Amino acid sequence: MRLHGSAMRLTILIGEDAQYRQRPLYTEIVRRAHDQGMAGASVFRGMEGFGASSLIHTDRILSLSDDLPIAIVIVDNEDRIDEFVAQLDELVTEGLVIMDRVEVYRYVGGPPRAPR
């Protein structure tokens, strides 16, 4: 796949404990993005944060939280992101979904590797 120039970034912010059918929600979102042929998806685990509930979740030892913030970031062209985001109504019941325009400067990968 070639991705260069104008694109969209989809960022989904959820709690680490969010589930979909007994699986981590971030795993389901990444699987669906992969199945749909999106350019790529990454999951980032936050050290500290709060959302609509106003509860602060942190990885500091004295107040260790099991529900740390998770950010799933997907970048692709606008049409593909628009098509994908429709699925999130079913999946994301708590969290934040944002989209913003980005400029892709470089998107390259090596040869496909066998799954582990």
N, C-alpha and C positions, 0 to 999 in steps of 0.2 A: 504494500500500500504506500502511496506517496501522499505526504501531507506537508504543504508548504504555503505560506501566506496567511490569509485571513482564516481563522478557525474559531471555535467556541470551546470554552473550558467549563465543564460541569463539575461543581464541587458539592458533595453531599456530606453534611456534618451530622454525625449521630453519636450515640453512646456505644462504648465497646460491648455492653451487655445486650444491645438490641438483637433480637432473634427473628428469624423467618423459618418456620417449620423445623424447629429444633437445631438450626444452624446459625452461625453468626450472620447477621444481616449483611455485613460488608463482604463476606464470602459469596453470598447470593448475588449481590450487585455486580461484583467482579465477574462471576461466572456468566451472568446474563450479558454483560458488556462483551465478553470474549465470544460467546455464542453468536452475538449479533455482528461480530466482525469489526468492532470498534478499533480505532488505532492503538489504544492502550488504556490501561487503568492502573492506578497506584493507590495503596492504602497507607495512611500515615497515622501513627498512634501519638496522641498528644500527651504532654506531661501534666498539663493543668488546663482547666477551662470550666465554663458554665454556660448554660443555655437558657431556654425559656423557663425552666423550673427554678432558676437562680441558685441552685445548689452548686457549690464549687467542688469539682472532682480533681484530685491531685495525686501524684505518685510519691509525694514526700512521705517518708517513713512514719511520721507521727500521725498522719491522717490519711493513710493509704486507702485508695478507692479502687473498687473493682470495676467501676464504670467510667474509665477514662475516655476522653474525647477521641473520636476517630474521624478522619477526613478521607474521603474517597474522591480522587481527582481523575477525570476523564477528559481528554482533549480529542476532538474530531471536527469534521466540517459541520456547519450549522444544521443541515438537513438531517444528518445522522444523529446529532445530539437531540434535536427536536423529536425525532422518532423514538429515541431511547427514553427520554424524560417522561413520556406518557406512562411507562411501566412503574415509575417511582410512586405514583399515587397509591398503588396496591402495596408497595413495600415499605415506604417510609411513613410510619404513623407518628413518630416523634423525631424532630430534628429540623435541619435547615437545608434547603436545596437552592443553590445559586448558580447562575450562568453569567459568564462575561466573555466579551470578545477578546481574543488574543491574536497575536501575530506569531506564527510558527516560523522560526528562523532555520532550524535544523531538526530533522526527524529521520534517523537512520538506525538500522539494527543489523546484527550479524545474521548468519544463516540460521534457520530454525534448528533448535536442539530437541532431542528426544525428551519427553516428559520424565520427571524423576519418579 
